[in-house]
């Protein structure tokens, strides 16, 4: 009988522990103060709501109320979710008509990312998505460009060819002439030249030609300085 009792305890305890942990998590979630940021599932739900509302907006009408809601809710979002927010706005058909309202949201996004020093922890995909979307929105934020250039340049060696091309294209489009970043990307682009697709090569060449034409001396001469001797 004692052996049976010990056997039941041994087989049931893991399940009881799992139930206990589940109850503790639910209790902690219900006891969270109101000012605290929502959980990941809550953030994902809000992003889905924003996306659905943006997609359903008429092409010629700017959803001013929704954009104000997004601007107010940015502070509660994690840095990793913000590239998706900017990408939503870049794809909006009414973006040009609502440039002023969109700019308010993008300013808030940029400020939040810089304050959080987010570039150091963002994935390669998130970095290129964010920069590409900002460029398509024609939104230039000097502080954000400085921050990302300083963090991305040392990581350029780990970027794939697609990300290298999109990064310098985005910076050139936003008139960001950051020599350190362009030099690092030039070096890696030469080493990974065989991995570029034709569109990526074209975008990269255009980016360096553009910054050279804009007077970005250190960025414009990056390719020559990076060539092997």
TALIN-V662808 format. One line per field, one symbol per residue. phi: phi as a letter, one per 30 degrees, with the letter a starting at -180 (. if undefined). A space follows every 50 residues. Layout:
phi->???
//
This chain:
phi->.dddddddddddeeddddddddddddddddcdddddeddddddddddddd ddddddddeccddeddddddddcdddcdedcdeddddeddcddceddced ddddddddddddddddhdedcddedddddddddddddhccbddddddddd ddedcedcddeedddddddddddchccceddddddddddddcedcddedd ddddddddddddddjdedddcddddcddc
//
